[in-house]
Amino acid sequence: MPNRSVIILGGGVGGVVAATRIRKRFPASRVVLVDRERDHLFQPSLLWLATGSREPERIRRPLNSLRRLGVEVIIGEVTELNPHERRIRVNGSDITADAMVISLGADLAPERVPGLADAGHNLYTLAGATSVRDALRSFDSGRVVVLTAAPAYKCPAAPYEAAMLVRDYLSRHGRSGAATVEIYAAEPGPMATAGPEVAAAVRGMVEAQGVIYHPSHQVESVDPVARKLQFADGTTAGFDLLIYVPPHRAPAVLGPTGLLAENGWISVNAETLATSVPEVFAIGDATAIPIPSGKVLPKAGVFAHQQAKIVADNLTAVWAGQTPHGVFDGKGACFIETGGGRAGYGSGDFYAAPVPTMRLHRPARWWHWGKVMFERRWLGRWP
Ligand SMILES: Cc1cc2nc3c(=O)[nH]c(=O)nc-3n(C[C@H](O)[C@H](O)[C@H](O)COP(=O)(O)OP(=O)(O)OC[C@H]3O[C@@H](n4cnc5c(N)ncnc54)[C@H](O)[C@@H]3O)c2cc1C
């Protein structure tokens, strides 16, 4: 009989890493993983899907195959979550466990900007990235706009990479002369949490690829018929093809749990990922961790991954009667695709005081292949 149990909420980066690691470290455990989607989606590859170098089937894997590792997989929407009882409701039934790891990610909320969903393509979903690909195939000339509809979103590099990859796509298909690629960003600079030097360097990469950059443009509404963006400062911009990153919000099921801080995301201990409720941990995009610079830790898979390992190690150590030693250190790295088979690479310490330290490497083929190898390893290791 299993003598310990845990519910893992979400089968994205954090959920899958936590579930598999807990099963490996504590084989006598009952690990229940719940997700509303049948497939795990490797989100970084959405950029390659949007620009025609991946197919949807290649970048997702069935969550059910985690059963081979002894993980109980339930496909269904979590409609109720009681952290104090460590109880959830899914598919009309209640499940309880000794512990809970919440890795529900961020919900996407394009409806917060009137007209946005009708006017453009959502880069952050499988369907949206697929429709970007289809729209690009028949796009001959005009103005492509990549829009960030709010200043904070997961993977702060992604829309910048998307713009550079679109530009590369158009020039590879002989259409760059008749088309412009522009970014209208709600934020004042790319990857601004990493500091002004990184922001300037990434802006330089983007502009070197011929992308026109308009920072600090907070969209208010979009007119899908006139194909026009209305910004909060009164200015407007037209587009022929709109690719957008929608506003994010914490999953609705977390609302009544009492776990959300004033900023709308789960508050956790920055080192252990413990929430205010004993035996309940939260990792990844559903959390907001204040960092010494006064900002919050960016939402990224690299952090969800590390946090999942820490929680899994600490939880299983306690179950085994040992002292938990795992500490999340706020360190992470990311590739920045620039097109032409090249990528930049940044690695940094976001818990450094007074500001994050980050080293940014110039675009090179080497880093692009690093990203390809990472994707291959992630999807290839699937059980
Ligand atoms: C285009 C793009 C490119 C990216 N590139 C990078 C990159 O290069 N590097 C990097 O580090 N990060 C990247 N990211 C970000 C990364 O994918 C996320 O930060 C990471 O997936 C977060 O992991 P998570 O486990 O917190 O949430 P997710 O992986 O989003 O998983 C959350 C899961 O919870 C499920 N869920 C939510 N609510 C419910 C509910 N009520 N009931 C049941 N299930 C529910 C969802 O279906 C989902 O599967 C990228 C993201 C995008 C969109």
Ligand as a Chemical Component Dictionary entry (heavy atoms), coordinates in Angstrom:
data_LIG
# 
_chem_comp.id                   LIG 
_chem_comp.type                 NON-POLYMER 
_chem_comp.pdbx_formal_charge   0 
_chem_comp.three_letter_code    LIG 
# 
loop_
_chem_comp_atom.comp_id 
_chem_comp_atom.atom_id 
_chem_comp_atom.alt_atom_id 
_chem_comp_atom.type_symbol 
_chem_comp_atom.charge 
_chem_comp_atom.model_Cartn_x 
_chem_comp_atom.model_Cartn_y 
_chem_comp_atom.model_Cartn_z 
_chem_comp_atom.pdbx_ordinal 
LIG C1  C1  C 0 5.562  30.682 -27.133 1  
LIG C2  C2  C 0 6.205  30.330 -25.812 2  
LIG C3  C3  C 0 7.576  30.144 -25.759 3  
LIG C4  C4  C 0 8.180  29.844 -24.543 4  
LIG N1  N1  N 0 9.532  29.651 -24.507 5  
LIG C5  C5  C 0 10.153 29.391 -23.333 6  
LIG C6  C6  C 0 11.554 29.212 -23.269 7  
LIG O1  O1  O 0 12.258 29.245 -24.288 8  
LIG N2  N2  N 0 12.109 28.994 -22.050 9  
LIG C7  C7  C 0 11.367 28.924 -20.912 10 
LIG O2  O2  O 0 11.921 28.725 -19.828 11 
LIG N3  N3  N 0 10.021 29.096 -20.935 12 
LIG C8  C8  C 0 9.401  29.306 -22.116 13 
LIG N4  N4  N 0 8.035  29.471 -22.154 14 
LIG C9  C9  C 0 7.278  29.513 -20.894 15 
LIG C10 C10 C 0 6.991  28.126 -20.347 16 
LIG O3  O3  O 0 6.357  27.314 -21.299 17 
LIG C11 C11 C 0 6.102  28.262 -19.106 18 
LIG O4  O4  O 0 6.698  29.192 -18.225 19 
LIG C12 C12 C 0 5.962  26.928 -18.396 20 
LIG O5  O5  O 0 5.223  26.047 -19.216 21 
LIG C13 C13 C 0 5.293  27.083 -17.030 22 
LIG O6  O6  O 0 5.099  25.825 -16.459 23 
LIG P1  P1  P 0 3.862  25.592 -15.454 24 
LIG O7  O7  O 0 3.944  24.161 -15.066 25 
LIG O8  O8  O 0 3.838  26.638 -14.428 26 
LIG O9  O9  O 0 2.564  25.862 -16.359 27 
LIG P2  P2  P 0 2.127  25.178 -17.721 28 
LIG O10 O10 O 0 3.272  24.469 -18.367 29 
LIG O11 O11 O 0 1.452  26.221 -18.515 30 
LIG O12 O12 O 0 1.081  24.078 -17.256 31 
LIG C14 C14 C 0 -0.129 24.389 -16.630 32 
LIG C15 C15 C 0 -1.095 23.250 -16.871 33 
LIG O13 O13 O 0 -2.228 23.402 -16.001 34 
LIG C16 C16 C 0 -3.377 23.007 -16.718 35 
LIG N5  N5  N 0 -4.549 23.643 -16.074 36 
LIG C17 C17 C 0 -4.750 24.940 -15.812 37 
LIG N6  N6  N 0 -5.902 25.134 -15.150 38 
LIG C18 C18 C 0 -6.446 23.895 -14.988 39 
LIG C19 C19 C 0 -7.642 23.434 -14.362 40 
LIG N7  N7  N 0 -8.504 24.243 -13.754 41 
LIG N8  N8  N 0 -7.880 22.099 -14.372 42 
LIG C20 C20 C 0 -7.014 21.235 -14.966 43 
LIG N9  N9  N 0 -5.871 21.639 -15.563 44 
LIG C21 C21 C 0 -5.592 22.949 -15.581 45 
LIG C22 C22 C 0 -3.128 23.486 -18.135 46 
LIG O14 O14 O 0 -3.902 22.761 -19.067 47 
LIG C23 C23 C 0 -1.628 23.239 -18.292 48 
LIG O15 O15 O 0 -1.335 22.001 -18.910 49 
LIG C24 C24 C 0 7.393  29.720 -23.369 50 
LIG C25 C25 C 0 6.001  29.881 -23.441 51 
LIG C26 C26 C 0 5.402  30.177 -24.648 52 
LIG C27 C27 C 0 3.899  30.326 -24.719 53 
# 
loop_
_chem_comp_bond.comp_id 
_chem_comp_bond.atom_id_1 
_chem_comp_bond.atom_id_2 
_chem_comp_bond.value_order 
_chem_comp_bond.pdbx_ordinal 
LIG C1  C2  SING 1  
LIG C2  C3  SING 2  
LIG C2  C26 DOUB 3  
LIG C3  C4  DOUB 4  
LIG C4  N1  SING 5  
LIG C4  C24 SING 6  
LIG N1  C5  DOUB 7  
LIG C5  C6  SING 8  
LIG C5  C8  SING 9  
LIG C6  O1  DOUB 10 
LIG C6  N2  SING 11 
LIG N2  C7  SING 12 
LIG C7  O2  DOUB 13 
LIG C7  N3  SING 14 
LIG N3  C8  DOUB 15 
LIG C8  N4  SING 16 
LIG N4  C9  SING 17 
LIG N4  C24 SING 18 
LIG C9  C10 SING 19 
LIG C10 O3  SING 20 
LIG C10 C11 SING 21 
LIG C11 O4  SING 22 
LIG C11 C12 SING 23 
LIG C12 O5  SING 24 
LIG C12 C13 SING 25 
LIG C13 O6  SING 26 
LIG O6  P1  SING 27 
LIG P1  O7  DOUB 28 
LIG P1  O8  SING 29 
LIG P1  O9  SING 30 
LIG O9  P2  SING 31 
LIG P2  O10 DOUB 32 
LIG P2  O11 SING 33 
LIG P2  O12 SING 34 
LIG O12 C14 SING 35 
LIG C14 C15 SING 36 
LIG C15 O13 SING 37 
LIG C15 C23 SING 38 
LIG O13 C16 SING 39 
LIG C16 N5  SING 40 
LIG C16 C22 SING 41 
LIG N5  C17 SING 42 
LIG N5  C21 SING 43 
LIG C17 N6  DOUB 44 
LIG N6  C18 SING 45 
LIG C18 C19 SING 46 
LIG C18 C21 DOUB 47 
LIG C19 N7  SING 48 
LIG C19 N8  DOUB 49 
LIG N8  C20 SING 50 
LIG C20 N9  DOUB 51 
LIG N9  C21 SING 52 
LIG C22 O14 SING 53 
LIG C22 C23 SING 54 
LIG C23 O15 SING 55 
LIG C24 C25 DOUB 56 
LIG C25 C26 SING 57 
LIG C26 C27 SING 58 
# 
